């Protein structure tokens, strides 16, 4: 509901179109969107966007996100990517994203979940994600590093600050399922590797 939403900032939208409403063939169009110093808050969401900037261009064949950065004042995410042929029978996409999550953001996001009771964190964790593919398949690479963070969960987990802890995975997804080409969980000097298919 709009009554629960607060938003501010600068947005510039430009669109050029060519064609007739009577045409049976797709019309040609091109445009851009630029966002600077925007904020977004919605009642009920655990995290508010205190700073949002984005630069994107588009036409009837392709959408390109040149850059996007969002922050809640403590954590941030940056991304870029493109989608080609999104209106046709053979679309494709490529995306790259990177985030740093502060402990306060993690606690706010986990507040309404089952793990909130007994979860304590301090410090930060980083995540990197790349994905590319098309209509029938996609390739995904994920890397998460919680080495700088102190994490405790009830009596089950206690990870000290700067103790090595990371996870990486390389996957492929299609109509046939998800194939994990390689995944590795690194804790201290130990590494657990696995692969499989669902």
C-alpha positions as CSV (number, residue, x, y, z in Angstrom):
1,X,0.0,0.0,0.0
2,X,1.3,3.4,-1.0
3,X,0.3,4.8,2.4
4,X,3.0,2.6,4.0
5,X,5.7,3.8,1.5
6,X,8.1,6.7,1.8
7,X,10.4,7.5,-1.2
8,X,12.5,10.5,-2.2
9,X,15.4,11.2,-4.7
10,X,16.1,12.2,-8.2
11,X,14.8,10.1,-11.1
12,X,15.3,11.0,-14.8
13,X,13.4,8.8,-17.4
14,X,13.8,9.3,-21.1
15,X,11.9,7.3,-23.8
16,X,11.9,7.6,-27.6
17,X,9.4,5.6,-29.6
18,X,8.8,5.0,-33.3
19,X,5.9,3.2,-34.9
20,X,2.1,3.1,-35.1
21,X,-0.5,1.5,-32.9
22,X,-1.8,-0.1,-36.0
23,X,1.5,-1.9,-36.8
24,X,1.5,-5.7,-36.4
25,X,5.3,-5.7,-36.1
26,X,6.9,-4.7,-32.8
27,X,7.5,-0.9,-32.4
28,X,10.9,0.5,-32.0
29,X,11.8,2.3,-28.8
30,X,14.8,3.3,-26.7
31,X,15.3,5.0,-23.4
32,X,17.3,5.4,-20.3
33,X,16.7,5.7,-16.5
34,X,18.9,7.5,-14.1
35,X,18.4,7.5,-10.3
36,X,20.5,9.4,-7.8
37,X,20.4,9.8,-4.0
38,X,17.1,8.0,-3.7
39,X,15.6,6.6,-0.5
40,X,12.9,4.0,0.0
41,X,11.2,2.8,3.1
42,X,8.2,0.5,3.4
43,X,6.4,-0.3,6.6
44,X,6.9,-3.9,7.4
45,X,10.2,-4.4,5.6
46,X,13.1,-5.1,8.0
47,X,15.6,-2.9,6.0
48,X,15.2,0.5,4.4
49,X,17.1,1.8,1.4
50,X,18.8,4.9,2.5
51,X,20.8,5.5,-0.7
52,X,20.0,4.2,-4.2
53,X,21.7,5.1,-7.4
54,X,21.2,3.4,-10.8
55,X,22.0,4.0,-14.5
56,X,20.3,1.8,-17.1
57,X,19.5,2.0,-20.8
58,X,17.0,-0.1,-22.9
59,X,15.5,-0.7,-26.3
60,X,13.2,-3.2,-27.9
61,X,16.0,-5.7,-28.0
62,X,18.1,-5.2,-24.8
63,X,18.1,-3.9,-21.3
64,X,21.4,-3.0,-19.8
65,X,22.0,-2.0,-16.1
66,X,25.3,-0.1,-16.3
67,X,25.4,0.2,-12.6
68,X,23.2,0.0,-9.5
69,X,24.2,0.6,-5.9
70,X,21.9,0.4,-2.9
71,X,22.7,0.8,0.8
72,X,20.9,0.9,4.1
73,X,23.6,3.0,5.6
74,X,25.6,0.0,6.9
75,X,25.5,-2.6,4.2
76,X,25.5,-2.2,0.4
77,X,25.0,-4.1,-2.9
78,X,26.3,-3.2,-6.3
79,X,25.4,-4.9,-9.6
80,X,25.4,-4.6,-13.3
81,X,24.1,-6.8,-16.1
82,X,22.0,-7.1,-19.3
83,X,19.1,-9.0,-20.8
84,X,19.0,-9.5,-24.5
85,X,16.0,-10.6,-26.6
86,X,13.7,-10.4,-23.6
87,X,10.7,-9.9,-25.8
88,X,11.5,-12.7,-28.2
89,X,11.7,-16.5,-28.1
90,X,15.4,-16.8,-27.3
91,X,16.2,-14.4,-24.4
92,X,19.6,-14.3,-22.6
93,X,21.0,-12.6,-19.6
94,X,24.2,-11.9,-17.7
95,X,24.4,-10.5,-14.2
96,X,27.2,-9.7,-11.7
97,X,26.5,-8.6,-8.1
98,X,28.6,-7.9,-5.0
99,X,27.4,-7.2,-1.5
100,X,28.8,-6.5,1.9
101,X,26.4,-7.3,4.8
102,X,26.9,-5.6,8.2
103,X,25.9,-7.5,11.3
104,X,23.1,-5.0,12.0
105,X,21.6,-5.7,8.6
106,X,21.9,-9.4,9.0
107,X,20.2,-9.2,12.4
108,X,17.3,-7.0,11.0
109,X,16.7,-9.5,8.1
110,X,16.7,-12.5,10.5
111,X,14.5,-10.8,13.0
112,X,11.3,-12.4,11.8
113,X,12.8,-15.9,11.1
114,X,13.2,-19.0,13.2
115,X,17.0,-18.4,13.7
116,X,16.6,-14.9,15.2
117,X,16.3,-16.3,18.7
118,X,19.8,-17.1,19.7
119,X,21.7,-15.6,16.8
120,X,24.4,-13.0,17.5
121,X,26.7,-11.4,15.0
122,X,29.3,-8.7,14.8
123,X,31.4,-7.6,11.9
124,X,30.5,-8.2,8.2
125,X,30.3,-10.8,5.5
126,X,30.7,-10.4,1.7
127,X,28.9,-12.1,-1.2
128,X,29.8,-12.2,-4.9
129,X,27.4,-13.6,-7.5
130,X,27.6,-14.0,-11.3
131,X,24.9,-15.6,-13.4
132,X,24.4,-16.0,-17.2
133,X,22.2,-18.0,-19.4
134,X,19.1,-18.1,-21.5
135,X,15.7,-19.6,-21.7
136,X,16.7,-23.2,-21.2
137,X,19.7,-23.0,-18.9
138,X,21.8,-20.8,-16.6
139,X,25.2,-20.9,-15.0
140,X,25.7,-19.5,-11.5
141,X,28.8,-18.8,-9.5
142,X,28.5,-17.9,-5.8
143,X,31.2,-16.9,-3.3
144,X,30.5,-15.9,0.4
145,X,33.1,-15.0,2.9
146,X,32.3,-14.5,6.6
147,X,35.9,-14.5,7.8
148,X,35.8,-11.0,9.3
149,X,32.6,-11.7,11.3
150,X,32.0,-13.0,14.8
151,X,29.0,-15.3,14.8
152,X,27.3,-17.3,17.6
153,X,24.1,-19.3,17.5
154,X,22.9,-20.7,20.8
155,X,25.2,-23.4,21.9
156,X,25.7,-24.9,18.4
157,X,28.0,-22.4,16.7
158,X,30.7,-19.9,17.8
159,X,33.0,-18.4,15.2
160,X,35.6,-15.9,16.3
161,X,36.4,-12.8,14.4
162,X,38.9,-13.3,11.5
163,X,38.6,-17.1,11.8
164,X,38.4,-18.4,8.1
165,X,34.9,-19.2,7.0
166,X,33.8,-19.2,3.4
167,X,31.6,-21.0,0.8
168,X,31.7,-21.1,-2.9
169,X,29.7,-23.0,-5.5
170,X,29.5,-23.4,-9.3
171,X,26.1,-24.5,-10.5
172,X,24.1,-25.0,-13.7
173,X,20.3,-24.9,-13.8
174,X,18.0,-26.1,-16.5
175,X,14.6,-27.7,-17.0
176,X,16.2,-31.0,-16.0
177,X,17.2,-29.7,-12.6
178,X,20.2,-28.1,-10.8
179,X,23.7,-29.5,-11.2
180,X,26.3,-28.5,-8.6
181,X,29.6,-28.8,-10.5
182,X,31.6,-28.0,-7.4
183,X,30.9,-26.6,-4.0
184,X,33.3,-26.0,-1.1
185,X,32.8,-25.1,2.5
186,X,36.0,-23.8,4.2
187,X,36.2,-23.6,8.0
188,X,39.6,-22.8,9.4
189,X,42.1,-25.1,7.7
190,X,39.5,-27.7,6.7
191,X,37.6,-27.9,3.4
192,X,34.5,-29.9,2.6
193,X,33.8,-30.3,-1.1
194,X,30.8,-31.8,-2.8
195,X,29.0,-32.1,-6.1
196,X,25.7,-33.4,-7.2
197,X,22.4,-33.0,-9.0
198,X,18.8,-32.4,-8.0
